[in-house]
Amino acid sequence: MTRERSLPGSVPAATARGWGRCVTGNAGTDETVQAIGFHRYDGAEVLEPLEVAVPPLADDAVLIRIAAAVGDPSDTLLRSGRFRLVLRVKLPFVAGSDVAGVVAAVGPAVTSCRPGDS
């Protein structure tokens, strides 16, 4: 499955109970979802629960109901601010792209998976 990094404003994808890089998250009919993110750069202590708007599903995007998520080293470096000169993000930001779950919806251009796939 291809990962999309198109997210609404500064709140992309979320880890934990939110949106992931494939426009992933607790997909449902709610207007918002819960995510773990940060408002400033620093250590793990800046992570906090955030409520983010459900992003619109792009033609080539996949919406995933997240069952599990994990932070990886690049998430740690991003949160610390070490990438801020190379990769600009608008704060608050929800990092994370390592997720597992069930496909809830797909955009019309997606052919590699369908709703219900895990």
DOGULO-50826 format. One record per residue: residue in one letter; x, y, z of N, C-alpha, C in turn. Coordinates in steps of 0.2 Angstrom, whole numbers, plus 5000, padded with zeros to 4 digits. Each point is the difference from the previous one (the first is absolute). Layout:
% residues N
AXYZXYZXYZ/...
//
This chain:
% residues 118
M500449945000499650065000500450065000/T499950054996500450065000499850055005/R500450035003499950055006499950074997/E499550035002499950074998500250045006/R500350064998500250055006499650064999/S499450004997499650064999499650005006/L500150055004499650015006499750075001/P499550015003499850075001500450045004/G500350064997500450045004500549975004/S500150015006500549985004499949945004/V499449974999499849945004499949944995/P500649974998499949954996499849945004/A500249964999499949945002500149995007/A499749965003500149995007500249945002/T500349995005500249945003499549995006/A500049945003499649985005499350004998/R499550045002499349994998499950064995/G500450014995499850064996500249984993/W500250054996500149994993500849984998/G500149964996500649984998500250034993/R500649984998500250034993499649994994/C499749945000499549984995499350035001/V500050065003499450035002499749945004/T500449985005499849945005499750035006/G499649965003499850015007499349975002/N499750025005499449975002499450024995/A500049974995499550024995499349995002/G499650054999499349995001499650064998/T499550015003499650064998500150065004/D500450005005500150055004500450064996/E499950065002500350064997500850005002/T500149985006500750005003500249935002/V500750005001500249945003500650025005/Q500149955005500550015005500749984997/A500550045001500749994998500550025005/I500649974999500650025005500450054996/G500250065002500450044996500450055005/F500350054997500350055003499950074998/H500150055004499950074999500750044999/R500549965003500750035000500549944999/Y500650024998500549955000500349995006/D500249935002500349995006500049925001/G500149985006500049925001499349985000/A499949935003499449975000499550035004/E500250055005499550035004499650054997/V500150024994499650054996499449964996/L500049945000499549964997499350015004/E499550014997499450015004499449984995/P499449985003499449984996499850074997/L499849994993499750054996499449984997/E499550044999499449994996500150034993/V500049964995500150034993499449984996/A499950054995499549994995500149944996/V499549964998500149954995500250034993/P500549984997500250034994499649974994/P499950034995499649984994500449944997/L499749954997500349954997500250024992/A500650004999500250024993499949944995/D500050014994499949954995500549945001/D500650015002500549955000500249985007/A499550025005500249995007499649945003/V500249975005499749955004499950025007/L499449985002499850025007500049935004/I500450005006500149945004499750015007/R499749955002499850005007500649975004/I500350045004500649985003499949955006/A500349955000500049955005500650005005/A500650024997500650015003500550054997/A500450045003500450054998500650005004/V500650024997500650005003500450064997/G500450035005500550054997500649974998/D500350034995500749974998500550065001/P500649984999500650055001499950074996/S499750004994499950064996499550045004/D499549975003499550045004500350035006/T500549975003500350035006500550064997/L500349994995500450064997499650054998/L499449994997499650054998499750045006/R499849975005499750035006500550045004/S500749985000500550035003500250074997/G499850004993500250064997500650004995/R500349945000500649994997499950004992/F499449994998499950014992499750064998/R499950055005499650064999500350044994/L500650004999500350044994499949974994/V499949935000499949964994499349994998/L499649985005499349985000499650055004/R499750054997499550055004499449965001/V499750015006499449985002499650055003/K499450015000499650055003499849975007/L500150035005499849975007499350035001/P499649965004500149935002500149954995/F500449955001500149954995499949935003/V499849954996499949935002500449964996/A500649985003500449954996499849935000/G500349964996499849935000499849974994/S500349954997499849974994500049925001/D500249985006500049935001499449975003/V499549984996499449985003499749944997/A499649975004499749944998499250005001/G499649984995499350005001499649984994/V499450025000499549974995499950064995/V500049994994499850054995499350025001/A499850065001499350025001499750034993/A500450034996499850034994500650024996/V499950004993500550014995499850064996/G500450044997499950044995499849974993/P499750034996499849974993500649984996/A500650025001500649984996500449955003/V499849975006500449955003499749934998/T500549964998499949944997500349945004/S500550025004500449955004499649975006/C499550035002499649975006499350035000/R499649975005499350025000499850005007/P499450035002499850005006499949935003/G500249995006500049935004500749975000/D500450024995500749975000500450025006/S500449955002500450025006500849994999/
//
